[in-house]
């Protein structure tokens, strides 16, 4: 590590912790008075108890008092690619109902000389997280963060009062960051509603209401009807030039059945607008083949719903 401020010291988690212990593999019950926390429950900022399981009452006595989670404990995911290394700092609220951990999670418990928030902030920081895979043993998807590797994890230790100051400052800053993130998370929904309102205004004529007032004329020609009629004529021209196309009969049938009288004016429209069906304003509406096409690396590109 780089040179430390005066009064700081290089140490490791093993020197600071009074208890480092992996959980045990329990016998589960559908429900009981003793929940067990697993990897899925552990998130950086919360404990997702909807994923917790329950220990069978027959095994309650197998868990001594030290194995129950306490306020200030750090629960550290200790197995599995993608989940190993994620940790959570236990709060007072988490302990209202007693809980234990399973064998895929490790408890790191400090003494009163170390602010657990300070240690937790160091664990979730880039210095430790960037080395998680190096700290683990095992093969792909079976990697484990062992008790020894946790104990040997180095940490620059500040004096206790400074630890509290650092932790308090980080809590305040990260709270603002989380608030900003929450506001940003709401932006897509706001943009979606705005886009929908703009589209609704455009298709109802409200968006161009002022423009129509400035550009109105006294002529009685309904340009919407003329546009629709021109589209039908262009469809007939397409039919003549594509007589072998497999959609010709469908397009012809639609053109022949076209009639303004079939439209029902279900909503109020601006003057010289006309309500039309989608199939009357486009050349054709076709569905894709229901059979999955054989894939290859070149040729015609295939667009799927996931695109």
C-alpha positions in Angstrom: 0.0 0.0 0.0 1.0 3.6 -0.5 2.3 5.8 2.4 -0.4 6.4 5.0 -1.4 9.5 6.9 0.1 10.0 10.3 -1.6 7.8 12.9 -2.8 5.2 10.3 -1.5 1.6 10.1 -1.5 -1.2 7.6 -3.2 -4.3 8.9 -5.6 -7.0 7.7 -9.1 -8.1 8.4 -7.9 -11.1 10.5 -6.3 -8.6 13.0 -9.4 -6.5 13.2 -12.1 -9.2 13.4 -13.2 -11.0 16.5 -15.2 -13.6 14.5 -14.8 -14.8 10.9 -17.0 -17.8 10.2 -18.8 -19.4 7.3 -22.4 -20.5 7.9 -23.5 -24.1 7.9 -25.7 -26.2 5.6 -29.0 -26.5 7.3 -31.9 -28.9 7.0 -34.7 -26.7 5.6 -38.4 -26.4 6.5 -41.1 -24.8 4.6 -41.4 -22.2 7.4 -40.0 -21.9 10.9 -39.0 -19.3 13.5 -35.4 -19.3 12.3 -34.8 -17.8 8.9 -31.5 -18.5 7.1 -29.8 -15.9 4.9 -28.4 -17.1 1.6 -26.4 -15.4 -1.2 -29.5 -14.3 -3.0 -30.6 -12.3 -0.1 -27.4 -10.3 0.1 -27.3 -7.0 -1.9 -24.9 -4.1 -1.3 -27.5 -1.8 0.2 -30.2 -4.2 1.5 -31.1 -7.6 2.6 -33.7 -9.1 0.3 -35.5 -11.4 2.8 -38.0 -12.6 0.3 -35.3 -15.0 -0.8 -34.5 -16.3 2.7 -35.3 -19.9 3.7 -36.0 -21.5 7.0 -34.2 -24.0 9.3 -36.0 -27.1 10.4 -36.9 -26.8 14.2 -35.0 -30.1 14.8 -31.7 -28.2 14.1 -32.3 -25.0 16.1 -30.0 -26.2 18.9 -27.2 -26.7 16.3 -26.7 -23.0 16.0 -24.9 -21.4 18.9 -25.4 -17.7 19.8 -22.3 -16.6 17.9 -23.8 -17.8 14.6 -26.8 -15.4 14.8 -26.3 -12.3 12.8 -25.8 -9.1 14.8 -25.9 -5.4 14.1 -22.6 -4.4 12.5 -21.8 -7.9 11.1 -20.6 -8.0 7.5 -22.2 -10.8 5.5 -19.9 -11.7 2.7 -20.9 -14.0 -0.2 -18.2 -16.6 -0.4 -19.1 -18.9 -3.3 -20.1 -18.8 -7.0 -19.1 -16.7 -10.0 -21.1 -13.5 -10.1 -22.1 -13.6 -6.5 -18.9 -14.2 -4.6 -17.5 -11.0 -3.0 -20.9 -9.2 -2.7 -21.4 -8.1 0.9 -23.9 -6.5 3.2 -23.7 -4.6 6.5 -26.3 -5.8 9.0 -28.5 -3.2 10.6 -30.4 -3.1 13.9 -33.7 -3.7 11.9 -32.3 -6.8 10.4 -31.9 -8.4 13.8 -35.5 -7.8 15.1 -36.1 -11.4 14.0 -33.1 -13.7 14.7 -31.4 -15.0 11.6 -28.4 -17.2 10.7 -26.5 -17.7 7.4 -26.0 -20.7 5.2 -22.7 -22.3 4.1 -22.3 -19.9 1.1 -22.0 -16.8 3.3 -19.3 -15.7 5.8 -19.8 -13.5 8.8 -17.1 -10.9 9.5 -17.6 -9.4 13.0 -15.3 -6.7 14.4 -14.5 -5.5 17.9 -15.5 -2.1 19.3 -12.2 -0.6 18.2 -13.3 -0.7 14.5 -16.3 1.0 13.0 -17.9 -1.8 10.9 -19.0 0.8 8.4 -15.4 1.7 7.7 -14.5 -2.0 7.1 -17.6 -2.5 5.0 -16.8 0.5 2.8 -13.3 -0.9 2.3 -14.6 -4.3 1.3 -17.0 -2.9 -1.3 -14.4 -0.6 -2.7 -12.5 -1.2 -5.9 -9.2 -2.2 -4.2 -10.8 -5.3 -2.7 -13.5 -6.0 -5.3 -11.0 -5.9 -8.2 -9.0 -8.7 -6.5 -11.9 -11.0 -5.5 -11.2 -13.6 -8.2 -7.6 -13.7 -7.2 -8.5 -14.2 -3.6 -10.7 -17.2 -4.4 -9.9 -20.9 -4.8 -11.6 -23.4 -7.1 -12.7 -23.7 -10.7 -15.3 -21.7 -12.8 -18.7 -21.5 -11.1 -17.3 -23.4 -8.1 -14.9 -20.7 -6.7 -14.8 -20.0 -3.0 -13.7 -17.1 -0.9 -12.1 -18.9 2.0 -11.8 -17.8 5.6 -8.1 -17.5 5.3 -8.3 -15.2 2.2 -10.7 -13.0 4.1 -8.5 -12.8 7.2 -5.4 -11.9 5.0 -7.2 -9.1 3.2 -5.2 -5.9 3.8 -6.8 -2.7 4.9 -5.3 0.8 5.9 -6.7 1.4 9.4 -7.4 5.0 10.5 -7.7 6.0 14.1 -11.2 5.2 15.4 -12.5 8.8 15.5 -11.3 9.3 11.9 -12.9 6.0 10.9 -16.3 7.3 12.1 -15.7 10.6 10.3 -14.9 8.8 7.0 -17.9 6.5 7.4 -20.2 9.4 8.2 -19.0 11.3 5.2 -19.4 8.3 2.9 -22.9 7.7 4.2 -23.9 11.3 3.4 -22.3 11.3 -0.1 -23.6 7.9 -1.1 -27.1 8.9 0.1 -27.0 11.8 -2.3 -25.7 9.5 -5.0 -28.5 7.0 -4.4 -31.1 9.8 -4.5 -29.7 11.0 -7.8 -29.8 7.4 -9.1 -33.4 7.0 -8.0 -34.3 10.2 -9.8 -32.5 9.0 -13.0 -34.3 5.7 -12.7 -37.5 7.5 -13.0 -36.4 9.4 -16.2 -37.3 6.6 -18.7 -40.9 6.4 -17.4 -41.2 10.2 -17.5 -39.8 10.3 -21.1 -42.2 7.5 -22.1 -45.2 9.4 -20.8 -44.0 12.6 -22.5 -43.5 10.8 -25.8 -47.0 9.3 -25.6 -48.5 12.7 -24.8 -46.7 14.2 -27.8 -47.9 11.4 -30.1 -51.4 11.8 -28.8 -51.3 15.5 -29.4 -49.9 15.0 -32.9 -52.5 12.4 -34.0 -55.4 14.4 -32.6 -54.4 17.6 -34.3 -53.7 19.5 -31.1 -50.0 19.8 -31.9 -50.7 21.7 -35.2 -53.8 23.5 -34.0 -52.1 26.9 -34.1 -50.5 26.2 -37.5 -53.9 25.3 -39.0 -55.4 28.5 -37.7 -52.7 30.5 -39.4 -52.8 28.5 -42.7 -56.6 27.9 -43.0 -58.4 28.4 -46.3 -62.0 28.7 -47.3 -61.9 25.9 -49.9 -64.0 22.9 -49.1 -61.5 20.3 -50.4 -60.9 17.4 -47.9 -57.2 16.8 -48.4 -57.4 13.7 -46.0 -59.9 12.0 -48.3 -57.8 12.9 -51.4 -54.7 11.5 -49.8 -56.5 8.2 -49.1 -57.8 7.9 -52.6 -54.3 8.5 -54.0 -52.9 5.7 -51.8 -55.5 3.3 -53.3 -54.5 4.3 -56.8 -50.9 3.7 -56.0 -51.7 0.3 -54.6 -53.4 -0.6 -57.9 -50.3 0.5 -59.8 -48.2 -1.7 -57.5 -50.5 -4.7 -58.2 -50.1 -4.3 -62.0 -46.3 -4.2 -61.6 -46.0 -7.1 -59.1 -48.7 -9.5 -60.4 -46.6 -12.6 -59.2 -46.2 -11.3 -55.7 -47.7 -13.7 -53.1 -49.5 -10.8 -51.4 -51.2 -9.4 -54.5 -54.6 -11.0 -53.9 -54.7 -9.7 -50.3 -53.8 -6.1 -51.4 -56.3 -6.2 -54.3 -59.1 -7.4 -52.0 -58.4 -4.6 -49.5 -58.4 -2.0 -52.3 -61.6 -3.3 -53.7 -63.3 -3.2 -50.3 -62.1 0.3 -49.5 -65.0 2.7 -48.9 -65.2 6.0 -47.0 -68.7 4.9 -45.9 -67.3 2.0 -43.9 -65.4 4.4 -41.5 -67.0 5.4 -38.2 -66.1 8.8 -36.9 -65.6 7.7 -33.3 -63.8 10.8 -32.3 -63.8 14.5 -33.2 -61.1 15.3 -35.8 -59.9 18.6 -37.2 -61.5 19.9 -40.4 -60.2 18.1 -43.5 -58.8 15.2 -41.5 -60.2 11.7 -42.0 -60.1 8.6 -39.8 -58.5 5.7 -41.6 -57.5 2.1 -41.0 -53.8 1.3 -40.9 -54.2 -1.2 -43.8 -55.7 1.5 -46.0 -52.7 3.8 -45.6 -49.9 1.3 -46.1 -49.2 -1.1 -49.0 -49.7 -4.2 -46.9 -49.7 -5.6 -43.4 -48.0 -9.1 -43.3 -47.0 -11.4 -40.5 -43.7 -13.2 -40.4 -43.4 -16.9 -41.0 -44.4 -18.9 -37.9 -41.7 -21.4 -38.6 -38.2 -20.6 -37.2 -35.8 -19.9 -40.1 -32.5 -21.7 -40.3 -29.7 -19.5 -39.2 -26.4 -18.8 -40.9 -23.6 -16.3 -40.6 -24.3 -14.4 -43.9 -27.0 -13.6 -46.3 -30.4 -12.0 -45.5 -30.5 -10.4 -42.0 -33.3 -11.7 -39.8 -34.9 -9.3 -37.4 -36.4 -10.9 -34.2 -38.5 -9.5 -31.4 -35.4 -9.2 -29.2 -33.8 -6.8 -31.7 
